[in-house]
Amino acid sequence: MAIAEKMNSQMRLVLYDGEDLETGKSIYKTKSFNNVKTSANADQLYAIAQAFAPLQERRLHKVERNDSFEIQKEA
């Protein structure tokens, strides 16, 4: 049986940057924060994102979390 150990975590703010004049589709920019504590839960990350949002030039659209795992065979 295999086990997965969380190695890294990243929080990404997805910011609304307007609409494309030709297609009318929304344009988004991202701001990434690396080395997030792997033990941080969703509420904690959301609170941090809400604190950072007013410091951005663009409006916060959503918050994403990317985790990296190392998968090994169980000893």
mmCIF file of the N, C-alpha and C atoms, coordinates in Angstrom:
data_MODEL
# 
_entry.id   MODEL 
# 
loop_
_atom_site.group_PDB 
_atom_site.id 
_atom_site.type_symbol 
_atom_site.label_atom_id 
_atom_site.label_alt_id 
_atom_site.label_comp_id 
_atom_site.label_asym_id 
_atom_site.label_entity_id 
_atom_site.label_seq_id 
_atom_site.pdbx_PDB_ins_code 
_atom_site.Cartn_x 
_atom_site.Cartn_y 
_atom_site.Cartn_z 
_atom_site.occupancy 
_atom_site.B_iso_or_equiv 
_atom_site.pdbx_formal_charge 
_atom_site.auth_seq_id 
_atom_site.auth_comp_id 
_atom_site.auth_asym_id 
_atom_site.auth_atom_id 
_atom_site.pdbx_PDB_model_num 
ATOM 1   N N  . MET A 1 1  ? 0.839   -1.181 0.000   1.00 0.00 ? 1  MET A N  1 
ATOM 2   C CA . MET A 1 1  ? 0.000   0.000  0.000   1.00 0.00 ? 1  MET A CA 1 
ATOM 3   C C  . MET A 1 1  ? 0.884   1.245  0.000   1.00 0.00 ? 1  MET A C  1 
ATOM 4   N N  . ALA A 1 2  ? 0.450   2.299  -0.631  1.00 0.00 ? 2  ALA A N  1 
ATOM 5   C CA . ALA A 1 2  ? 1.217   3.542  -0.734  1.00 0.00 ? 2  ALA A CA 1 
ATOM 6   C C  . ALA A 1 2  ? 0.682   4.591  0.240   1.00 0.00 ? 2  ALA A C  1 
ATOM 7   N N  . ILE A 1 3  ? 1.563   5.506  0.644   1.00 0.00 ? 3  ILE A N  1 
ATOM 8   C CA . ILE A 1 3  ? 1.170   6.629  1.495   1.00 0.00 ? 3  ILE A CA 1 
ATOM 9   C C  . ILE A 1 3  ? 1.608   7.922  0.816   1.00 0.00 ? 3  ILE A C  1 
ATOM 10  N N  . ALA A 1 4  ? 0.865   8.986  1.079   1.00 0.00 ? 4  ALA A N  1 
ATOM 11  C CA . ALA A 1 4  ? 1.172   10.299 0.508   1.00 0.00 ? 4  ALA A CA 1 
ATOM 12  C C  . ALA A 1 4  ? 1.501   11.261 1.635   1.00 0.00 ? 4  ALA A C  1 
ATOM 13  N N  . GLU A 1 5  ? 2.624   11.922 1.517   1.00 0.00 ? 5  GLU A N  1 
ATOM 14  C CA . GLU A 1 5  ? 3.045   12.909 2.505   1.00 0.00 ? 5  GLU A CA 1 
ATOM 15  C C  . GLU A 1 5  ? 3.073   14.281 1.832   1.00 0.00 ? 5  GLU A C  1 
ATOM 16  N N  . LYS A 1 6  ? 2.347   15.239 2.418   1.00 0.00 ? 6  LYS A N  1 
ATOM 17  C CA . LYS A 1 6  ? 2.293   16.585 1.848   1.00 0.00 ? 6  LYS A CA 1 
ATOM 18  C C  . LYS A 1 6  ? 3.660   17.252 2.020   1.00 0.00 ? 6  LYS A C  1 
ATOM 19  N N  . MET A 1 7  ? 4.246   17.687 0.912   1.00 0.00 ? 7  MET A N  1 
ATOM 20  C CA . MET A 1 7  ? 5.587   18.267 0.946   1.00 0.00 ? 7  MET A CA 1 
ATOM 21  C C  . MET A 1 7  ? 5.561   19.797 0.867   1.00 0.00 ? 7  MET A C  1 
ATOM 22  N N  . ASN A 1 8  ? 4.773   20.351 -0.030  1.00 0.00 ? 8  ASN A N  1 
ATOM 23  C CA . ASN A 1 8  ? 4.721   21.798 -0.254  1.00 0.00 ? 8  ASN A CA 1 
ATOM 24  C C  . ASN A 1 8  ? 3.281   22.236 -0.441  1.00 0.00 ? 8  ASN A C  1 
ATOM 25  N N  . SER A 1 9  ? 3.047   23.505 -0.153  1.00 0.00 ? 9  SER A N  1 
ATOM 26  C CA . SER A 1 9  ? 1.729   24.074 -0.358  1.00 0.00 ? 9  SER A CA 1 
ATOM 27  C C  . SER A 1 9  ? 1.888   25.488 -0.897  1.00 0.00 ? 9  SER A C  1 
ATOM 28  N N  . GLN A 1 10 ? 0.990   25.872 -1.795  1.00 0.00 ? 10 GLN A N  1 
ATOM 29  C CA . GLN A 1 10 ? 1.026   27.183 -2.421  1.00 0.00 ? 10 GLN A CA 1 
ATOM 30  C C  . GLN A 1 10 ? -0.383  27.777 -2.416  1.00 0.00 ? 10 GLN A C  1 
ATOM 31  N N  . MET A 1 11 ? -0.485  29.068 -2.101  1.00 0.00 ? 11 MET A N  1 
ATOM 32  C CA . MET A 1 11 ? -1.763  29.768 -2.175  1.00 0.00 ? 11 MET A CA 1 
ATOM 33  C C  . MET A 1 11 ? -1.687  30.715 -3.369  1.00 0.00 ? 11 MET A C  1 
ATOM 34  N N  . ARG A 1 12 ? -2.757  30.730 -4.161  1.00 0.00 ? 12 ARG A N  1 
ATOM 35  C CA . ARG A 1 12 ? -2.788  31.593 -5.336  1.00 0.00 ? 12 ARG A CA 1 
ATOM 36  C C  . ARG A 1 12 ? -4.049  32.443 -5.306  1.00 0.00 ? 12 ARG A C  1 
ATOM 37  N N  . LEU A 1 13 ? -3.868  33.747 -5.429  1.00 0.00 ? 13 LEU A N  1 
ATOM 38  C CA . LEU A 1 13 ? -4.991  34.669 -5.551  1.00 0.00 ? 13 LEU A CA 1 
ATOM 39  C C  . LEU A 1 13 ? -5.270  34.861 -7.037  1.00 0.00 ? 13 LEU A C  1 
ATOM 40  N N  . VAL A 1 14 ? -6.499  34.664 -7.424  1.00 0.00 ? 14 VAL A N  1 
ATOM 41  C CA . VAL A 1 14 ? -6.912  34.897 -8.803  1.00 0.00 ? 14 VAL A CA 1 
ATOM 42  C C  . VAL A 1 14 ? -7.643  36.234 -8.804  1.00 0.00 ? 14 VAL A C  1 
ATOM 43  N N  . LEU A 1 15 ? -7.099  37.190 -9.561  1.00 0.00 ? 15 LEU A N  1 
ATOM 44  C CA . LEU A 1 15 ? -7.588  38.566 -9.544  1.00 0.00 ? 15 LEU A CA 1 
ATOM 45  C C  . LEU A 1 15 ? -8.244  38.919 -10.882 1.00 0.00 ? 15 LEU A C  1 
ATOM 46  N N  . TYR A 1 16 ? -9.395  39.574 -10.814 1.00 0.00 ? 16 TYR A N  1 
ATOM 47  C CA . TYR A 1 16 ? -10.124 39.983 -12.013 1.00 0.00 ? 16 TYR A CA 1 
ATOM 48  C C  . TYR A 1 16 ? -9.436  41.196 -12.632 1.00 0.00 ? 16 TYR A C  1 
ATOM 49  N N  . ASP A 1 17 ? -9.141  41.124 -13.940 1.00 0.00 ? 17 ASP A N  1 
ATOM 50  C CA . ASP A 1 17 ? -8.417  42.190 -14.623 1.00 0.00 ? 17 ASP A CA 1 
ATOM 51  C C  . ASP A 1 17 ? -9.222  42.791 -15.774 1.00 0.00 ? 17 ASP A C  1 
ATOM 52  N N  . GLY A 1 18 ? -10.531 42.664 -15.736 1.00 0.00 ? 18 GLY A N  1 
ATOM 53  C CA . GLY A 1 18 ? -11.371 43.260 -16.769 1.00 0.00 ? 18 GLY A CA 1 
ATOM 54  C C  . GLY A 1 18 ? -11.812 42.248 -17.805 1.00 0.00 ? 18 GLY A C  1 
ATOM 55  N N  . GLU A 1 19 ? -12.270 42.775 -18.941 1.00 0.00 ? 19 GLU A N  1 
ATOM 56  C CA . GLU A 1 19 ? -12.755 41.919 -20.014 1.00 0.00 ? 19 GLU A CA 1 
ATOM 57  C C  . GLU A 1 19 ? -11.998 42.211 -21.299 1.00 0.00 ? 19 GLU A C  1 
ATOM 58  N N  . ASP A 1 20 ? -11.808 41.181 -22.088 1.00 0.00 ? 20 ASP A N  1 
ATOM 59  C CA . ASP A 1 20 ? -11.183 41.310 -23.400 1.00 0.00 ? 20 ASP A CA 1 
ATOM 60  C C  . ASP A 1 20 ? -12.166 42.040 -24.302 1.00 0.00 ? 20 ASP A C  1 
ATOM 61  N N  . LEU A 1 21 ? -11.719 43.125 -24.909 1.00 0.00 ? 21 LEU A N  1 
ATOM 62  C CA . LEU A 1 21 ? -12.616 43.936 -25.741 1.00 0.00 ? 21 LEU A CA 1 
ATOM 63  C C  . LEU A 1 21 ? -13.080 43.222 -26.997 1.00 0.00 ? 21 LEU A C  1 
ATOM 64  N N  . GLU A 1 22 ? -12.269 42.309 -27.504 1.00 0.00 ? 22 GLU A N  1 
ATOM 65  C CA . GLU A 1 22 ? -12.631 41.594 -28.726 1.00 0.00 ? 22 GLU A CA 1 
ATOM 66  C C  . GLU A 1 22 ? -13.582 40.432 -28.465 1.00 0.00 ? 22 GLU A C  1 
ATOM 67  N N  . THR A 1 23 ? -13.308 39.650 -27.430 1.00 0.00 ? 23 THR A N  1 
ATOM 68  C CA . THR A 1 23 ? -14.105 38.444 -27.174 1.00 0.00 ? 23 THR A CA 1 
ATOM 69  C C  . THR A 1 23 ? -15.146 38.627 -26.074 1.00 0.00 ? 23 THR A C  1 
ATOM 70  N N  . GLY A 1 24 ? -14.959 39.610 -25.210 1.00 0.00 ? 24 GLY A N  1 
ATOM 71  C CA . GLY A 1 24 ? -15.884 39.809 -24.101 1.00 0.00 ? 24 GLY A CA 1 
ATOM 72  C C  . GLY A 1 24 ? -15.639 38.870 -22.937 1.00 0.00 ? 24 GLY A C  1 
ATOM 73  N N  . LYS A 1 25 ? -14.596 38.039 -23.040 1.00 0.00 ? 25 LYS A N  1 
ATOM 74  C CA . LYS A 1 25 ? -14.285 37.097 -21.948 1.00 0.00 ? 25 LYS A CA 1 
ATOM 75  C C  . LYS A 1 25 ? -13.513 37.800 -20.839 1.00 0.00 ? 25 LYS A C  1 
ATOM 76  N N  . SER A 1 26 ? -13.719 37.319 -19.618 1.00 0.00 ? 26 SER A N  1 
ATOM 77  C CA . SER A 1 26 ? -13.021 37.875 -18.467 1.00 0.00 ? 26 SER A CA 1 
ATOM 78  C C  . SER A 1 26 ? -11.534 37.539 -18.518 1.00 0.00 ? 26 SER A C  1 
ATOM 79  N N  . ILE A 1 27 ? -10.721 38.473 -18.035 1.00 0.00 ? 27 ILE A N  1 
ATOM 80  C CA . ILE A 1 27 ? -9.278  38.290 -17.959 1.00 0.00 ? 27 ILE A CA 1 
ATOM 81  C C  . ILE A 1 27 ? -8.905  38.213 -16.476 1.00 0.00 ? 27 ILE A C  1 
ATOM 82  N N  . TYR A 1 28 ? -8.067  37.235 -16.135 1.00 0.00 ? 28 TYR A N  1 
ATOM 83  C CA . TYR A 1 28 ? -7.645  37.054 -14.750 1.00 0.00 ? 28 TYR A CA 1 
ATOM 84  C C  . TYR A 1 28 ? -6.127  37.045 -14.663 1.00 0.00 ? 28 TYR A C  1 
ATOM 85  N N  . LYS A 1 29 ? -5.613  37.610 -13.593 1.00 0.00 ? 29 LYS A N  1 
ATOM 86  C CA . LYS A 1 29 ? -4.187  37.574 -13.270 1.00 0.00 ? 29 LYS A CA 1 
ATOM 87  C C  . LYS A 1 29 ? -4.055  36.802 -11.959 1.00 0.00 ? 29 LYS A C  1 
ATOM 88  N N  . THR A 1 30 ? -2.882  36.222 -11.733 1.00 0.00 ? 30 THR A N  1 
ATOM 89  C CA . THR A 1 30 ? -2.679  35.470 -10.492 1.00 0.00 ? 30 THR A CA 1 
ATOM 90  C C  . THR A 1 30 ? -1.490  36.019 -9.723  1.00 0.00 ? 30 THR A C  1 
ATOM 91  N N  . LYS A 1 31 ? -1.567  35.876 -8.417  1.00 0.00 ? 31 LYS A N  1 
ATOM 92  C CA . LYS A 1 31 ? -0.478  36.215 -7.499  1.00 0.00 ? 31 LYS A CA 1 
ATOM 93  C C  . LYS A 1 31 ? -0.286  34.993 -6.615  1.00 0.00 ? 31 LYS A C  1 
ATOM 94  N N  . SER A 1 32 ? 0.913   34.415 -6.657  1.00 0.00 ? 32 SER A N  1 
ATOM 95  C CA . SER A 1 32 ? 1.177   33.175 -5.922  1.00 0.00 ? 32 SER A CA 1 
ATOM 96  C C  . SER A 1 32 ? 2.035   33.429 -4.693  1.00 0.00 ? 32 SER A C  1 
ATOM 97  N N  . PHE A 1 33 ? 1.743   32.677 -3.661  1.00 0.00 ? 33 PHE A N  1 
ATOM 98  C CA . PHE A 1 33 ? 2.508   32.710 -2.419  1.00 0.00 ? 33 PHE A CA 1 
ATOM 99  C C  . PHE A 1 33 ? 2.984   31.297 -2.138  1.00 0.00 ? 33 PHE A C  1 
ATOM 100 N N  . ASN A 1 34 ? 4.297   31.103 -2.182  1.00 0.00 ? 34 ASN A N  1 
ATOM 101 C CA . ASN A 1 34 ? 4.892   29.794 -1.968  1.00 0.00 ? 34 ASN A CA 1 
ATOM 102 C C  . ASN A 1 34 ? 5.219   29.581 -0.491  1.00 0.00 ? 34 ASN A C  1 
ATOM 103 N N  . ASN A 1 35 ? 5.586   28.366 -0.168  1.00 0.00 ? 35 ASN A N  1 
ATOM 104 C CA . ASN A 1 35 ? 6.003   27.987 1.178   1.00 0.00 ? 35 ASN A CA 1 
ATOM 105 C C  . ASN A 1 35 ? 4.935   28.241 2.234   1.00 0.00 ? 35 ASN A C  1 
ATOM 106 N N  . VAL A 1 36 ? 3.681   28.032 1.852   1.00 0.00 ? 36 VAL A N  1 
ATOM 107 C CA . VAL A 1 36 ? 2.578   28.110 2.808   1.00 0.00 ? 36 VAL A CA 1 
ATOM 108 C C  . VAL A 1 36 ? 2.682   26.895 3.730   1.00 0.00 ? 36 VAL A C  1 
ATOM 109 N N  . LYS A 1 37 ? 2.392   27.085 4.995   1.00 0.00 ? 37 LYS A N  1 
ATOM 110 C CA . LYS A 1 37 ? 2.440   25.953 5.923   1.00 0.00 ? 37 LYS A CA 1 
ATOM 111 C C  . LYS A 1 37 ? 1.503   24.856 5.433   1.00 0.00 ? 37 LYS A C  1 
ATOM 112 N N  . THR A 1 38 ? 2.023   23.657 5.371   1.00 0.00 ? 38 THR A N  1 
ATOM 113 C CA . THR A 1 38 ? 1.207   22.541 4.890   1.00 0.00 ? 38 THR A CA 1 
ATOM 114 C C  . THR A 1 38 ? 0.081   22.218 5.865   1.00 0.00 ? 38 THR A C  1 
ATOM 115 N N  . SER A 1 39 ? 0.218   22.651 7.108   1.00 0.00 ? 39 SER A N  1 
ATOM 116 C CA . SER A 1 39 ? -0.811  22.380 8.115   1.00 0.00 ? 39 SER A CA 1 
ATOM 117 C C  . SER A 1 39 ? -1.933  23.422 8.120   1.00 0.00 ? 39 SER A C  1 
ATOM 118 N N  . ALA A 1 40 ? -1.794  24.491 7.342   1.00 0.00 ? 40 ALA A N  1 
ATOM 119 C CA . ALA A 1 40 ? -2.821  25.540 7.301   1.00 0.00 ? 40 ALA A CA 1 
ATOM 120 C C  . ALA A 1 40 ? -4.114  24.985 6.710   1.00 0.00 ? 40 ALA A C  1 
ATOM 121 N N  . ASN A 1 41 ? -5.232  25.321 7.344   1.00 0.00 ? 41 ASN A N  1 
ATOM 122 C CA . ASN A 1 41 ? -6.517  24.843 6.825   1.00 0.00 ? 41 ASN A CA 1 
ATOM 123 C C  . ASN A 1 41 ? -7.149  25.896 5.904   1.00 0.00 ? 41 ASN A C  1 
ATOM 124 N N  . ALA A 1 42 ? -8.257  25.549 5.301   1.00 0.00 ? 42 ALA A N  1 
ATOM 125 C CA . ALA A 1 42 ? -8.914  26.422 4.320   1.00 0.00 ? 42 ALA A CA 1 
ATOM 126 C C  . ALA A 1 42 ? -9.343  27.754 4.935   1.00 0.00 ? 42 ALA A C  1 
ATOM 127 N N  . ASP A 1 43 ? -9.864  27.733 6.156   1.00 0.00 ? 43 ASP A N  1 
ATOM 128 C CA . ASP A 1 43 ? -10.290 28.974 6.812   1.00 0.00 ? 43 ASP A CA 1 
ATOM 129 C C  . ASP A 1 43 ? -9.115  29.921 7.027   1.00 0.00 ? 43 ASP A C  1 
ATOM 130 N N  . GLN A 1 44 ? -7.976  29.378 7.410   1.00 0.00 ? 44 GLN A N  1 
ATOM 131 C CA . GLN A 1 44 ? -6.792  30.202 7.636   1.00 0.00 ? 44 GLN A CA 1 
ATOM 132 C C  . GLN A 1 44 ? -6.292  30.821 6.329   1.00 0.00 ? 44 GLN A C  1 
ATOM 133 N N  . LEU A 1 45 ? -6.249  30.037 5.277   1.00 0.00 ? 45 LEU A N  1 
ATOM 134 C CA . LEU A 1 45 ? -5.811  30.572 3.987   1.00 0.00 ? 45 LEU A CA 1 
ATOM 135 C C  . LEU A 1 45 ? -6.779  31.628 3.463   1.00 0.00 ? 45 LEU A C  1 
ATOM 136 N N  . TYR A 1 46 ? -8.067  31.403 3.650   1.00 0.00 ? 46 TYR A N  1 
ATOM 137 C CA . TYR A 1 46 ? -9.058  32.371 3.192   1.00 0.00 ? 46 TYR A CA 1 
ATOM 138 C C  . TYR A 1 46 ? -8.921  33.694 3.953   1.00 0.00 ? 46 TYR A C  1 
ATOM 139 N N  . ALA A 1 47 ? -8.651  33.610 5.248   1.00 0.00 ? 47 ALA A N  1 
ATOM 140 C CA . ALA A 1 47 ? -8.468  34.820 6.059   1.00 0.00 ? 47 ALA A CA 1 
ATOM 141 C C  . ALA A 1 47 ? -7.252  35.614 5.582   1.00 0.00 ? 47 ALA A C  1 
ATOM 142 N N  . ILE A 1 48 ? -6.175  34.915 5.267   1.00 0.00 ? 48 ILE A N  1 
ATOM 143 C CA . ILE A 1 48 ? -4.984  35.586 4.754   1.00 0.00 ? 48 ILE A CA 1 
ATOM 144 C C  . ILE A 1 48 ? -5.272  36.220 3.397   1.00 0.00 ? 48 ILE A C  1 
ATOM 145 N N  . ALA A 1 49 ? -5.975  35.506 2.540   1.00 0.00 ? 49 ALA A N  1 
ATOM 146 C CA . ALA A 1 49 ? -6.320  36.043 1.220   1.00 0.00 ? 49 ALA A CA 1 
ATOM 147 C C  . ALA A 1 49 ? -7.167  37.302 1.351   1.00 0.00 ? 49 ALA A C  1 
ATOM 148 N N  . GLN A 1 50 ? -8.101  37.298 2.289   1.00 0.00 ? 50 GLN A N  1 
ATOM 149 C CA . GLN A 1 50 ? -8.940  38.477 2.513   1.00 0.00 ? 50 GLN A CA 1 
ATOM 150 C C  . GLN A 1 50 ? -8.118  39.653 3.033   1.00 0.00 ? 50 GLN A C  1 
ATOM 151 N N  . ALA A 1 51 ? -7.072  39.378 3.795   1.00 0.00 ? 51 ALA A N  1 
ATOM 152 C CA . ALA A 1 51 ? -6.199  40.444 4.286   1.00 0.00 ? 51 ALA A CA 1 
ATOM 153 C C  . ALA A 1 51 ? -5.341  41.018 3.154   1.00 0.00 ? 51 ALA A C  1 
ATOM 154 N N  . PHE A 1 52 ? -4.915  40.172 2.219   1.00 0.00 ? 52 PHE A N  1 
ATOM 155 C CA . PHE A 1 52 ? -4.098  40.623 1.094   1.00 0.00 ? 52 PHE A CA 1 
ATOM 156 C C  . PHE A 1 52 ? -4.918  41.299 -0.001  1.00 0.00 ? 52 PHE A C  1 
ATOM 157 N N  . ALA A 1 53 ? -6.181  40.960 -0.134  1.00 0.00 ? 53 ALA A N  1 
ATOM 158 C CA . ALA A 1 53 ? -7.015  41.452 -1.238  1.00 0.00 ? 53 ALA A CA 1 
ATOM 159 C C  . ALA A 1 53 ? -7.044  42.982 -1.344  1.00 0.00 ? 53 ALA A C  1 
ATOM 160 N N  . PRO A 1 54 ? -7.206  43.725 -0.246  1.00 0.00 ? 54 PRO A N  1 
ATOM 161 C CA . PRO A 1 54 ? -7.237  45.189 -0.382  1.00 0.00 ? 54 PRO A CA 1 
ATOM 162 C C  . PRO A 1 54 ? -5.893  45.798 -0.810  1.00 0.00 ? 54 PRO A C  1 
ATOM 163 N N  . LEU A 1 55 ? -4.829  45.042 -0.686  1.00 0.00 ? 55 LEU A N  1 
ATOM 164 C CA . LEU A 1 55 ? -3.508  45.535 -1.068  1.00 0.00 ? 55 LEU A CA 1 
ATOM 165 C C  . LEU A 1 55 ? -3.233  45.369 -2.560  1.00 0.00 ? 55 LEU A C  1 
ATOM 166 N N  . GLN A 1 56 ? -4.124  44.684 -3.265  1.00 0.00 ? 56 GLN A N  1 
ATOM 167 C CA . GLN A 1 56 ? -3.957  44.422 -4.683  1.00 0.00 ? 56 GLN A CA 1 
ATOM 168 C C  . GLN A 1 56 ? -4.643  45.520 -5.505  1.00 0.00 ? 56 GLN A C  1 
ATOM 169 N N  . GLU A 1 57 ? -4.150  45.752 -6.704  1.00 0.00 ? 57 GLU A N  1 
ATOM 170 C CA . GLU A 1 57 ? -4.773  46.727 -7.602  1.00 0.00 ? 57 GLU A CA 1 
ATOM 171 C C  . GLU A 1 57 ? -6.043  46.172 -8.228  1.00 0.00 ? 57 GLU A C  1 
ATOM 172 N N  . ARG A 1 58 ? -6.140  44.846 -8.312  1.00 0.00 ? 58 ARG A N  1 
ATOM 173 C CA . ARG A 1 58 ? -7.283  44.194 -8.949  1.00 0.00 ? 58 ARG A CA 1 
ATOM 174 C C  . ARG A 1 58 ? -8.189  43.554 -7.897  1.00 0.00 ? 58 ARG A C  1 
ATOM 175 N N  . ARG A 1 59 ? -9.426  43.290 -8.274  1.00 0.00 ? 59 ARG A N  1 
ATOM 176 C CA . ARG A 1 59 ? -10.413 42.696 -7.372  1.00 0.00 ? 59 ARG A CA 1 
ATOM 177 C C  . ARG A 1 59 ? -10.195 41.186 -7.266  1.00 0.00 ? 59 ARG A C  1 
ATOM 178 N N  . LEU A 1 60 ? -10.285 40.672 -6.047  1.00 0.00 ? 60 LEU A N  1 
ATOM 179 C CA . LEU A 1 60 ? -10.121 39.245 -5.805  1.00 0.00 ? 60 LEU A CA 1 
ATOM 180 C C  . LEU A 1 60 ? -11.302 38.480 -6.384  1.00 0.00 ? 60 LEU A C  1 
ATOM 181 N N  . HIS A 1 61 ? -10.997 37.489 -7.212  1.00 0.00 ? 61 HIS A N  1 
ATOM 182 C CA . HIS A 1 61 ? -12.034 36.649 -7.826  1.00 0.00 ? 61 HIS A CA 1 
ATOM 183 C C  . HIS A 1 61 ? -12.182 35.338 -7.052  1.00 0.00 ? 61 HIS A C  1 
ATOM 184 N N  . LYS A 1 62 ? -11.049 34.671 -6.774  1.00 0.00 ? 62 LYS A N  1 
ATOM 185 C CA . LYS A 1 62 ? -11.094 33.436 -6.003  1.00 0.00 ? 62 LYS A CA 1 
ATOM 186 C C  . LYS A 1 62 ? -9.716  33.131 -5.434  1.00 0.00 ? 62 LYS A C  1 
ATOM 187 N N  . VAL A 1 63 ? -9.698  32.184 -4.506  1.00 0.00 ? 63 VAL A N  1 
ATOM 188 C CA . VAL A 1 63 ? -8.469  31.744 -3.850  1.00 0.00 ? 63 VAL A CA 1 
ATOM 189 C C  . VAL A 1 63 ? -8.274  30.269 -4.187  1.00 0.00 ? 63 VAL A C  1 
ATOM 190 N N  . GLU A 1 64 ? -7.062  29.914 -4.588  1.00 0.00 ? 64 GLU A N  1 
ATOM 191 C CA . GLU A 1 64 ? -6.749  28.526 -4.906  1.00 0.00 ? 64 GLU A CA 1 
ATOM 192 C C  . GLU A 1 64 ? -5.599  28.048 -4.029  1.00 0.00 ? 64 GLU A C  1 
ATOM 193 N N  . ARG A 1 65 ? -5.584  26.745 -3.789  1.00 0.00 ? 65 ARG A N  1 
ATOM 194 C CA . ARG A 1 65 ? -4.496  26.133 -3.044  1.00 0.00 ? 65 ARG A CA 1 
ATOM 195 C C  . ARG A 1 65 ? -3.963  24.963 -3.872  1.00 0.00 ? 65 ARG A C  1 
ATOM 196 N N  . ASN A 1 66 ? -2.646  24.910 -4.002  1.00 0.00 ? 66 ASN A N  1 
ATOM 197 C CA . ASN A 1 66 ? -1.991  23.814 -4.706  1.00 0.00 ? 66 ASN A CA 1 
ATOM 198 C C  . ASN A 1 66 ? -1.060  23.109 -3.732  1.00 0.00 ? 66 ASN A C  1 
ATOM 199 N N  . ASP A 1 67 ? -1.270  21.825 -3.556  1.00 0.00 ? 67 ASP A N  1 
ATOM 200 C CA . ASP A 1 67 ? -0.436  21.020 -2.666  1.00 0.00 ? 67 ASP A CA 1 
ATOM 201 C C  . ASP A 1 67 ? 0.362   20.015 -3.489  1.00 0.00 ? 67 ASP A C  1 
ATOM 202 N N  . SER A 1 68 ? 1.595   19.767 -3.046  1.00 0.00 ? 68 SER A N  1 
ATOM 203 C CA . SER A 1 68 ? 2.446   18.753 -3.656  1.00 0.00 ? 68 SER A CA 1 
ATOM 204 C C  . SER A 1 68 ? 2.670   17.644 -2.642  1.00 0.00 ? 68 SER A C  1 
ATOM 205 N N  . PHE A 1 69 ? 2.560   16.412 -3.107  1.00 0.00 ? 69 PHE A N  1 
ATOM 206 C CA . PHE A 1 69 ? 2.713   15.257 -2.238  1.00 0.00 ? 69 PHE A CA 1 
ATOM 207 C C  . PHE A 1 69 ? 3.831   14.370 -2.743  1.00 0.00 ? 69 PHE A C  1 
ATOM 208 N N  . GLU A 1 70 ? 4.504   13.722 -1.802  1.00 0.00 ? 70 GLU A N  1 
ATOM 209 C CA . GLU A 1 70 ? 5.457   12.670 -2.141  1.00 0.00 ? 70 GLU A CA 1 
ATOM 210 C C  . GLU A 1 70 ? 4.762   11.340 -1.835  1.00 0.00 ? 70 GLU A C  1 
ATOM 211 N N  . ILE A 1 71 ? 4.717   10.479 -2.807  1.00 0.00 ? 71 ILE A N  1 
ATOM 212 C CA . ILE A 1 71 ? 4.030   9.198  -2.646  1.00 0.00 ? 71 ILE A CA 1 
ATOM 213 C C  . ILE A 1 71 ? 5.080   8.090  -2.566  1.00 0.00 ? 71 ILE A C  1 
ATOM 214 N N  . GLN A 1 72 ? 4.980   7.309  -1.506  1.00 0.00 ? 72 GLN A N  1 
ATOM 215 C CA . GLN A 1 72 ? 5.943   6.236  -1.277  1.00 0.00 ? 72 GLN A CA 1 
ATOM 216 C C  . GLN A 1 72 ? 5.207   4.957  -0.900  1.00 0.00 ? 72 GLN A C  1 
ATOM 217 N N  . LYS A 1 73 ? 5.906   3.893  -1.065  1.00 0.00 ? 73 LYS A N  1 
ATOM 218 C CA . LYS A 1 73 ? 5.390   2.609  -0.624  1.00 0.00 ? 73 LYS A CA 1 
ATOM 219 C C  . LYS A 1 73 ? 5.466   2.569  0.900   1.00 0.00 ? 73 LYS A C  1 
ATOM 220 N N  . GLU A 1 74 ? 4.378   2.118  1.522   1.00 0.00 ? 74 GLU A N  1 
ATOM 221 C CA . GLU A 1 74 ? 4.342   2.049  2.979   1.00 0.00 ? 74 GLU A CA 1 
ATOM 222 C C  . GLU A 1 74 ? 5.357   0.999  3.464   1.00 0.00 ? 74 GLU A C  1 
ATOM 223 N N  . ALA A 1 75 ? 6.081   1.361  4.512   1.00 0.00 ? 75 ALA A N  1 
ATOM 224 C CA . ALA A 1 75 ? 7.125   0.457  5.037   1.00 0.00 ? 75 ALA A CA 1 
ATOM 225 C C  . ALA A 1 75 ? 6.520   -0.712 5.790   1.00 0.00 ? 75 ALA A C  1 
# 
